[in-house]
Amino acid sequence: MDNSWGSVRILRDAYGTPLIDASTEPAAYFGLGYAQARDDLNGVLGQYLLVRGESGDPERDAVHRRWQVLEEARRGLESMSGDLRACYEAFVAGVGAWMAENPGAVPDWAPPLEPALPIGVNRMVMLFWIITDGVEALRAAGVLSNAPASEKDVGYAPLGSNAWVVRPWRTESGETFVVSDPHLPFGGAFAMHEAVVRAGDLHYAGFCFLGAMLPPLAHNRTCAWGLTTGGPRVSDAYRIAVRGDRYLHDGEPREVLRHDGHEYVVHNGVVAPVLARDAEAVYVVCTPYMGRAGETERQFAAMVRARDVGELRAALGACAFPPQNVLAADASGDCLYQRTGRVPLRHPGQGGGVLDGNTSATGWLGVRPAGDLVEIVNPASGYLQNCNTAPDTVTPDAALAPERWHPDVFNDEPGRDTSRGRRLAELLPRAFAVSLAEVTAWALDDRWPDTGDWQARLRAAASAEPDRVSGWPPEHRRLLHRLLAFDGRAAPDSVDATAWVAWRERVPDDGDLLDAVSRTCEDHKAYGEEYRLPTGVPGRGGAIGLDVSLRSTYYAGGTAFAGGPCLRIVALGEGGMRSWSVAMPGQAALYSRGEVKPIVFDPS
């Protein structure tokens, strides 16, 4: 396929993943835009309506206009070099080319296309992470309602992800294994699109948000990384006492500004939207990411080119990535953990909460360099893991002790863990010659890790009251027997998994486990019939009021809505790179069988 930037060939693997091979980088991104439009035009255009603040949902549109998502994207585009800007122009032209070839598929509501829109998609999706500290402070103070402050607030979207690295001396093959499994909603603003992109020395496989050009999650031939939610404290909330639209800052008069129907102040050197107002004050959130959309995109572009951990670490030095836990490794066996983000340098002793915005005593003194961030390279343990746990749980090393780091960059409760983190803490230390098959099984693990603890409690309760249990009808004793023998796996064909959920849901507040057994029926459908993945595929894995299995799936009303849209497993070594993935919801049937697909990395 020829275009203004060169030629591109788009192939597909057996699962429909686009494999893009182009003569130039802009031509490759033309192909990526074309492929995304072909795969889900309505989804791409829906993302662009959200970026423009024209979705028709007043609350959501107000969020994107208040945070100037499109304006930020346009400014970011203007800040780029001509070569990189050409890639965004080509990407949007690719979307437009598919629309021109298929006019009957173009909806009447399609917005006008412009090269800033793909930047806006990344900005819109990542907004939650760059403002959440300040937003939560305002909500805790009762100042801000629970109305959406970002796309992450639309519907129930649990915060969760898994990532881990196993170094060569712990693996059977001598390769380094990298696993990444973000737990995001299926579809909507967080819809993911997988592709392999090759043009000259640019060559990566990655997942980008639908409508965006550059991927936050990717690997190339020699370097891979994963992300989990959690990071340093990157935003602050302020109360600014006002009289009308005027206020004093260190005694100097300033004004509340207006743009596109929203109010702003310039505070800490950045534009800060007014999120709430009362008779005496306005309340704003400041984030050092304002004005940095272009820098974030440039960092993504550098990351997909990183040939090793050292180059990836250099890319992270821009501190333009949203606050996340980054776990990475390369073909030489080096690995890295960094709790990355753009962290304001605050006055000593300045904590959270809602700060006084009328004085510079609560203002920022700059931005912390990447060298201040929590980080470890090549730990002696030979592994890294983070499943939304505190930094000091990533690997057993004194270097991650909380007292070694500023509270703003550690930004967590020391030792805090999750059921997923505890499960990996069981598995990784015993891995001394772990195989790829074992790592894959762990990545797809559907075992509820708290099963044994609950069974011990139930067994103790039954043993303590034999007269009560002996008086039960046979069906109650049969159910008790099944619960105590349950293997803990949320497998599609498991009837006991459904019974387990039903029993756990009936445990009363007083903790009478036997009463819950007597109130649970014996007959149940198989778990995969009761809980369904998208398009009606039998479900597996589950987080239904229970401790979460490693491979989490979140259900509401029996239907999955979130939990692992882009699982990836990468093996890196002297012999080359191998990788596998499963993308949800499109490959739900594959995941239901507990399988992953090989990534075809070399288009041909």
Secondary structure, DSSP 8 states (H G I E B T S, - for coil): -EETTEEEEEEE-TT--EEEEESSHHHHHHHHHHHHHHHHHHHHHHHHHHHHT-SS-HHHHHHHHHTTHHHHHHHHHHTS-HHHHHHHHHHHHHHHHHHHH-GGGS-TT-----TTHHHHHHHHHHHHHHHHHHHHHHHHTT-S-SS-SSGGGSS----EEEEEEE-GGGBSSS-EEEEEEEE-BSSGGG-EEEEEEEETTEEEEEEEETT-SS-SEEE-SSEEEEEEE------EEEEEE-BTTEEEETTEEEE-EEETTEEEEEETTEEEEEEEE-SSEEEEEE-TTTT-HHHHHHHHHHHHH--SHHHHHHHHTT--S-SEEEEEEETTS-EEEEEE---EEE-TT--SSEEETTSGGGSEEEE--GGGS-EEES-TTSEEEESS--GGGSSS-GGG-GGGS-HHHH-S-TT---HHHHHHHHHGGG-SSB-HHHHHHHHT--B-TTHHHHHHHHHHHHHH-HHHHHTS-HHHHHHHHHHHH---B--TT-HHHHHHHHHHHH--TT--HHHHHHTS-S----HHHHSB-GGG-B--S-BSSS---SS--EEETTEEEES-SEEEEEEEETTEEEEEEEETTTTHHHHHTT--EE---S--
